[in-house]
Amino acid sequence: MADVYRWHLAPDGLATRRQLRALGLRPGGQDVVAELHRPRRRRGPLVAYLYRIDHARPVRPMTPGRAAALAAAMQARRTCPNCRTDVGYCIPRSLGMCVTCHDTPAPSA
């Protein structure tokens, strides 16, 4: 069982994934050491998982292949399957097409 701390009361040497990333680090396969709970009135607490900074590893560098794959994935998210154009924003999954195609009424035959 991991230790549980209240919001802003975690000891030094522990960090969340975002805090590790800001330091140029990643958890590197280590297990969660502790949990950070932020109480909320109506629902359960917000939970953040904490990792040891001294066991964290450096972030892997971006290689040309990874950069190309990321660019291709983002291009696919911006391309409307209906009109096949790059609309300049990520297509909402709830619509499945660009806003223009969604708002244009279908021609009646």
Salt bridges, closest charged atoms under 4 A:
GLU35 OE1 - HIS37 NE2 2.94
ASP54 OD2 - ARG52 NH2 2.72
ASP54 OD1 - HIS55 ND1 3.06
ASP86 OD1 - ARG78 NE 3.32
ASP103 OD1 - HIS102 ND1 3.34
